[in-house]
Amino acid sequence: MKRAFAQTGGLARSVAPTILRLLRGRRARGVGILVGCALLGFGLWSALSHINFASVIGAVTPIRLVIGLGLAVLTATLGAMAWAAIVSAIAPGTRFGRSMIAFYAALPLKYLPGSVWNHLGKAAWLSQATWPTGGPNSSRGITSGVFGVALDLALLLWSGAVATILLGAWQVPTALSLLTQPATWYLGLAATGIISAAIPFVLRRLWWRQIKRAVIGFAARIWCAHLLQIAGWLCSSVLLGYIVVVMEPPGGTMPSSSDSMFALFAGMIAGLAVAVVPNGLGVREWVISLGYASSASAEISFAAGFVFRIFGMVAETVIFLVITVFGVTSEPESSVLTQKGD
């Protein structure tokens, strides 16, 4: 088994540079930007043709803007806390606050074509934090950085699935109501609970060389990160649903929270899948509009997805400017981290 994992790691190290070269290429950047802008432009044009924006603008009040921005900031904060919990699980001694700052500092990189640069930024920071004396090219540091980021991303996607199933068990999303029964969601919720409970122990067994905490301490931190990410997904779905409700004209259909969660999760997965499009530009909004199905009009839900993106960008920019203006540093610790228990 160890030999198989070593071969897998060697394959990843040889394939990753090729993928990054393709994503960095001018042709890939150009195609991604053009496709994203075309999808977004057509969607917004359709929305402008069918939505009474005068009434929408009239419904937007300062307090609603503050609520929307507050939800976006809360979502980013929960994501940063989850990342810091994962870092503390695999790198004892790394300060929680510095891990959060590193998360915030890398956020603007997500808007570059390829949608992987913020993950690479966090991996580089964690590599240096884990093995500072080995230099930025230390193989041990790089392995730790890649492991931490991969764990964060995988757990984030799994948390989104859990949040979707959790709300679906409470109320089946309209888009899937004709395809699935409530009993299916109950079964899925039970299965995800068992898998989530087992994740830390499976990781501990497979990647023991990268995990420097005792098993109970590691599991507790992974579960904490998992819960924080689920809370982040739920907060994001509340923000998206809130935007739809504000934009929907009086007497219109109102989506449930499970509708918003399903639409958001589907849109985020689609945006990640189209890696050459910067941050899923346009793709995410179209899939969100499809995810709402008959619970909200396509034009309203597409525009809501775009406004949701704006709120997220503003919140991330505000946080980034705050840590920059106040000179908050995310420099790693100065000493090599050693094996520690709890």
C-alpha positions in Angstrom: 0.0 0.0 0.0 2.8 2.4 0.9 4.5 1.7 -2.5 1.2 2.4 -4.3 0.9 5.8 -2.5 4.5 6.6 -3.3 3.8 5.9 -7.0 0.7 8.0 -6.8 2.6 10.9 -5.3 5.3 10.6 -8.0 2.6 10.7 -10.7 1.0 13.8 -9.1 4.4 15.6 -9.0 4.9 14.9 -12.7 1.3 15.7 -13.8 0.8 18.9 -11.7 3.4 21.0 -13.5 1.8 20.1 -16.9 -1.6 21.2 -15.7 -0.3 24.4 -14.3 1.5 25.2 -17.5 -1.7 24.7 -19.4 -3.7 26.9 -17.0 -1.0 29.6 -17.2 -0.9 29.6 -21.0 -2.1 32.7 -22.8 -4.5 30.6 -24.9 -6.1 29.0 -21.9 -6.4 32.4 -20.1 -7.9 34.0 -23.2 -10.4 31.3 -23.9 -11.5 31.1 -20.2 -12.0 34.8 -19.9 -13.9 35.0 -23.2 -16.2 32.1 -22.3 -16.9 33.4 -18.8 -17.6 37.0 -20.0 -19.8 35.8 -22.8 -21.9 33.6 -20.4 -22.1 36.3 -17.8 -22.9 39.0 -20.4 -25.7 37.0 -22.0 -27.2 36.1 -18.6 -27.1 39.7 -17.4 -28.7 40.9 -20.7 -31.5 38.4 -20.3 -32.0 39.5 -16.7 -32.1 43.1 -17.6 -34.7 42.3 -20.2 -37.1 40.6 -17.8 -36.4 42.2 -14.4 -37.9 45.5 -13.2 -34.6 46.8 -11.8 -36.3 50.1 -10.7 -38.3 48.1 -8.1 -35.2 46.1 -7.2 -33.2 49.2 -6.6 -36.0 50.6 -4.6 -36.0 47.5 -2.4 -32.3 47.8 -1.7 -31.8 49.7 1.6 -28.6 50.4 3.5 -29.6 47.9 6.2 -30.1 45.2 3.6 -26.7 46.0 2.1 -25.1 45.8 5.6 -26.8 42.4 6.3 -25.6 41.0 2.9 -22.0 42.2 3.5 -22.1 40.9 7.1 -23.2 37.4 5.8 -20.4 37.5 3.2 -17.8 38.4 5.8 -19.1 35.7 8.2 -18.7 33.2 5.4 -15.1 34.2 4.7 -14.4 34.1 8.4 -15.8 30.6 8.8 -13.7 29.4 5.9 -10.5 31.0 7.4 -11.2 29.3 10.8 -11.7 26.0 9.1 -8.4 26.3 7.3 -6.7 27.3 10.5 -8.2 24.2 12.3 -6.8 22.0 9.5 -3.3 23.6 9.7 -3.3 23.1 13.5 -4.2 19.5 13.0 -1.2 18.7 10.8 1.3 21.3 12.0 1.3 21.7 15.8 2.7 25.0 16.9 1.4 27.1 14.0 -0.5 30.0 15.4 -4.3 30.0 14.6 -4.4 33.7 13.8 -1.5 33.5 11.3 -3.1 30.6 9.5 -6.3 32.7 9.2 -4.4 35.7 7.8 -2.6 33.5 5.3 -6.1 32.3 4.1 -7.3 35.9 3.7 -4.1 37.0 2.0 -4.4 34.3 -0.7 -8.1 35.0 -1.4 -7.6 37.6 -4.2 -5.6 35.0 -6.2 -8.7 33.0 -6.8 -9.9 35.4 -9.4 -7.0 34.7 -11.7 -7.6 32.3 -14.6 -7.1 28.8 -13.5 -8.8 29.3 -10.1 -6.0 27.4 -8.4 -3.7 30.2 -7.4 -5.1 30.9 -4.0 -4.7 27.2 -3.2 -1.1 27.3 -4.4 -0.5 30.4 -2.2 -1.8 28.6 0.9 0.3 25.5 0.0 3.4 27.7 -0.3 2.7 29.3 3.1 2.1 26.0 4.8 5.2 24.5 3.3 7.3 27.3 4.8 5.4 27.1 8.1 6.0 23.4 8.4 9.7 23.1 7.4 11.1 26.7 7.4 14.8 25.6 7.5 14.3 23.4 4.5 13.6 26.4 2.2 10.7 27.0 -0.1 11.7 24.0 -2.3 12.0 21.5 0.6 10.3 18.3 -0.5 9.0 17.7 3.0 7.6 21.2 3.1 6.0 21.0 -0.3 4.4 17.6 0.5 2.9 19.1 3.8 1.7 22.2 1.9 0.0 20.2 -0.8 -1.5 17.7 1.7 -3.0 20.6 3.8 -4.5 22.4 0.8 -5.9 19.2 -0.7 -7.4 18.2 2.6 -9.0 21.7 3.0 -10.5 21.6 -0.5 -11.7 18.0 -0.3 -13.2 18.6 3.1 -14.8 21.8 1.8 -16.5 20.0 -1.1 -17.6 17.2 1.2 -19.0 19.7 3.7 -21.0 21.3 0.9 -22.5 17.9 0.0 -23.3 17.3 3.7 -25.0 20.7 4.1 -27.0 20.0 0.9 -28.2 16.6 2.2 -28.9 18.0 5.6 -31.3 20.6 4.3 -32.6 18.2 1.7 -33.6 15.8 4.5 -35.5 18.7 6.1 -37.2 19.7 2.9 -36.4 18.2 -0.5 -35.2 20.8 -3.0 -37.8 21.7 -5.6 -35.5 20.8 -8.5 -35.2 17.2 -7.2 -38.6 16.7 -5.6 -39.9 14.6 -8.6 -36.7 12.5 -8.7 -36.1 11.6 -5.0 -38.2 10.8 -1.9 -37.5 12.1 1.6 -36.4 8.7 2.7 -33.5 8.9 0.3 -32.3 12.0 1.9 -32.6 10.5 5.4 -30.5 7.6 4.3 -27.9 9.9 2.7 -27.8 12.0 5.9 -27.0 8.9 8.0 -24.4 7.7 5.5 -22.7 11.1 5.4 -22.6 11.2 9.2 -20.8 7.9 9.4 -18.3 8.9 6.7 -17.7 12.3 8.3 -17.0 10.5 11.7 -14.5 8.2 10.0 -12.6 10.7 7.9 -10.0 11.7 10.4 -9.1 8.1 11.3 -8.8 7.1 7.6 -6.6 10.1 6.9 -4.5 9.3 9.9 -3.9 5.7 8.7 -3.1 6.7 5.0 -1.1 9.9 5.6 0.5 9.3 8.9 3.8 10.8 7.8 2.2 14.2 7.2 0.2 14.2 10.5 2.0 15.3 13.6 -0.7 15.2 16.2 -2.0 12.4 18.3 -5.0 10.7 16.8 -7.6 12.2 19.2 -6.3 15.7 18.8 -6.1 15.4 15.0 -9.7 14.0 14.8 -11.1 16.7 17.0 -9.5 19.4 14.8 -10.7 17.8 11.6 -14.3 17.5 12.9 -14.1 21.1 14.0 -13.0 22.2 10.5 -15.8 20.1 9.0 -18.4 21.7 11.2 -17.1 25.2 10.4 -17.2 24.5 6.7 -20.7 23.2 6.9 -21.7 26.4 8.8 -20.0 28.4 6.0 -22.0 26.7 3.4 -25.2 27.2 5.3 -24.3 30.9 5.8 -23.6 31.3 2.0 -26.9 29.7 1.1 -28.7 32.1 3.5 -27.0 35.0 1.7 -28.0 33.7 -1.8 -31.6 33.0 -0.7 -31.7 36.5 1.0 -30.7 38.1 -2.3 -33.3 36.2 -4.3 -36.0 37.2 -1.8 -35.0 40.9 -2.0 -35.0 40.8 -5.8 -38.2 38.8 -6.2 -41.2 41.0 -6.9 -44.2 41.0 -4.5 -46.3 37.9 -5.0 -43.5 35.9 -6.6 -42.5 32.4 -5.6 -40.1 32.2 -2.7 -37.4 29.5 -2.6 -36.8 27.3 0.5 -33.4 27.2 2.2 -32.9 23.7 0.7 -33.4 25.2 -2.8 -30.8 27.8 -2.1 -28.3 25.3 -0.7 -28.8 22.9 -3.7 -28.4 25.7 -6.2 -25.3 27.1 -4.5 -23.6 23.8 -4.2 -24.3 22.8 -7.8 -23.1 26.2 -9.0 -19.9 26.1 -7.0 -19.1 22.6 -8.2 -19.7 23.6 -11.8 -17.5 26.7 -11.4 -14.6 24.6 -10.0 -15.0 22.0 -12.8 -14.4 24.7 -15.5 -10.9 25.5 -14.2 -9.9 27.7 -17.2 -12.8 30.2 -16.5 -11.7 32.6 -13.8 -13.5 31.6 -10.6 -16.3 30.0 -12.7 -17.3 33.4 -14.1 -20.7 33.1 -15.7 -20.8 29.3 -15.3 -21.6 29.4 -11.6 -24.5 31.9 -12.2 -26.1 29.8 -15.0 -26.0 26.6 -12.9 -27.4 28.5 -9.9 -30.3 29.6 -12.1 -30.9 26.0 -13.2 -30.6 24.8 -9.6 -33.5 26.9 -8.4 -35.8 25.4 -11.1 -39.4 26.5 -10.5 -38.7 27.9 -7.1 -37.5 31.2 -8.6 -37.4 32.7 -12.1 -34.2 32.0 -14.1 -33.6 35.7 -14.6 -34.0 36.5 -10.9 -31.8 33.6 -9.8 -29.1 34.4 -12.4 -28.9 38.0 -11.2 -28.9 36.9 -7.6 -26.0 34.6 -8.3 -24.1 37.6 -9.8 -24.9 39.8 -6.8 -23.9 37.0 -4.5 -20.5 37.0 -6.3 -20.2 40.8 -5.8 -20.9 40.5 -2.1 -18.3 37.8 -1.8 -15.7 39.8 -3.7 -16.4 43.0 -1.7 -16.1 41.1 1.6 -12.8 39.4 0.6 -11.4 42.7 -0.6 -12.4 44.5 2.6 -10.7 41.8 4.7 -7.6 41.8 2.5 -7.3 45.6 2.7 -7.8 45.6 6.5 -4.9 43.1 7.1 -2.8 45.0 4.5 -3.4 48.5 5.9 -2.9 47.5 9.5 0.3 45.6 8.5 -0.9 42.3 9.9 1.6 39.6 9.0 1.2 35.9 8.2 4.9 35.1 8.2 5.3 31.4 9.4 7.0 30.4 12.6 10.7 30.6 12.8 11.4 27.2 14.1 10.9 23.7 12.7 7.8 22.1 14.0 8.4 18.8 15.9 6.3 15.9 16.8 3.8 16.8 19.5 0.9 15.1 21.2 -2.0 16.6 23.1 
